[in-house]
Amino acid sequence: MIGGHDISFNTGSCPGIMDGAIRIVSAFWPHAILENAETAELLDSNFLGVRELPREVLIYECADARGLWATMGAAPENANQMVHMIGGVDSITIVVDNADSAEMSAMINAIRGYVYQDIFWMRAEAA
């Protein structure tokens, strides 16, 4: 159930990093459904990089997963079918049910690599 594991990443460019992190999750889940967590507005993945991201985004594995979350909420049957992404001032937080599952671990590691690569390049440009 969501609420199990919060993984935070410090970043100096939250909107850009969050955009990239959403793209990574979408690569793992090709049929992902994006939703503004504050308004329940569905987001078209074509908006990435074009308009301002909401502060919180729910990324469902697919339309069926979104439907199950809508009817059942945070039930054990819905585990690891949704990622909650929260953008802070200088960080993003990824919330998943079981960070130790193979898929979630791979997804989090891909996001971690992306964030740290961005931080490395920011420092290189500043030097």
C-alpha positions in Angstrom: 0.0 0.0 0.0 1.2 3.5 -0.8 2.8 5.1 2.3 5.2 2.3 2.8 8.5 3.8 1.5 9.4 7.4 0.8 12.6 7.8 -1.2 13.9 11.4 -1.4 16.4 12.8 -3.8 18.0 16.2 -3.3 18.2 18.2 -6.5 18.8 21.8 -7.6 16.4 21.6 -10.5 13.2 19.9 -9.2 10.9 20.5 -12.2 13.5 19.2 -14.7 14.3 16.2 -12.5 10.7 15.4 -11.8 10.0 15.5 -15.5 12.8 13.0 -16.2 11.7 10.8 -13.3 8.2 10.7 -14.7 9.6 9.7 -18.1 11.6 6.9 -16.4 8.6 5.5 -14.6 6.7 5.7 -18.0 9.5 3.7 -19.6 8.9 0.9 -17.1 5.2 1.2 -17.5 4.4 1.9 -21.2 0.7 2.2 -20.5 1.1 4.5 -17.5 -1.7 6.9 -16.5 -0.6 10.2 -15.0 -2.8 12.1 -12.6 -2.5 15.4 -10.8 -2.7 14.2 -7.2 -4.2 17.4 -5.9 -7.0 17.8 -8.6 -7.4 14.3 -10.0 -6.9 15.8 -13.5 -5.5 13.3 -15.9 -2.3 14.4 -17.5 -1.3 13.7 -21.1 2.3 12.4 -21.2 2.8 14.8 -24.1 2.7 17.7 -21.7 6.1 16.7 -20.2 8.6 19.4 -20.8 6.0 21.7 -22.2 3.9 22.9 -19.2 4.5 23.3 -15.5 4.2 20.1 -13.6 1.9 19.8 -10.6 3.6 19.5 -7.3 2.3 15.9 -6.8 1.8 13.3 -9.6 0.3 9.9 -9.3 1.6 7.4 -11.9 -0.5 4.3 -12.3 0.8 1.3 -14.1 -2.2 1.2 -16.4 -5.9 2.2 -16.6 -6.9 -0.9 -14.8 -4.6 -0.1 -11.9 -6.1 3.4 -11.7 -9.6 2.0 -11.6 -8.6 -0.4 -8.8 -7.1 2.4 -6.8 -10.2 4.5 -7.3 -12.5 1.7 -6.1 -10.3 -0.1 -3.5 -7.8 2.5 -2.4 -4.6 1.4 -0.7 -5.5 -2.3 -0.6 -2.9 -5.0 -0.6 -4.1 -6.1 -4.1 -3.0 -2.7 -5.4 0.6 -2.9 -4.1 3.2 -1.5 -6.5 0.7 -0.5 -9.2 1.1 3.2 -8.5 4.0 5.6 -7.8 3.4 8.9 -5.9 5.9 11.6 -6.9 6.2 14.8 -4.9 8.2 17.8 -6.0 9.7 19.9 -3.3 11.7 23.1 -3.5 15.0 21.3 -3.9 14.1 17.7 -3.9 11.7 15.0 -5.2 10.2 12.2 -3.2 9.1 8.9 -4.7 6.6 6.9 -2.7 6.1 3.2 -3.4 4.7 0.3 -1.6 7.6 -2.2 -1.6 10.9 -0.7 -2.6 12.5 -4.1 -2.4 10.5 -5.7 -5.2 12.5 -6.2 -8.3 10.6 -3.8 -10.5 10.4 -1.0 -7.9 14.1 -1.4 -7.0 15.0 -1.2 -10.7 12.8 1.9 -11.2 14.2 3.6 -8.1 17.8 2.8 -9.1 17.1 4.3 -12.6 15.7 7.5 -11.0 18.7 7.6 -8.6 21.1 7.3 -11.5 19.3 10.1 -13.4 19.3 12.4 -10.4 22.9 11.9 -9.5 24.0 12.2 -13.1 22.2 15.6 -13.2 23.9 16.7 -10.0 27.3 15.6 -11.4 26.8 17.7 -14.6 25.5 20.7 -12.6 28.7 20.7 -10.6 30.9 20.2 -13.7 29.3 23.2 -15.3 29.8 25.3 -12.2 33.5 24.5 -12.0 
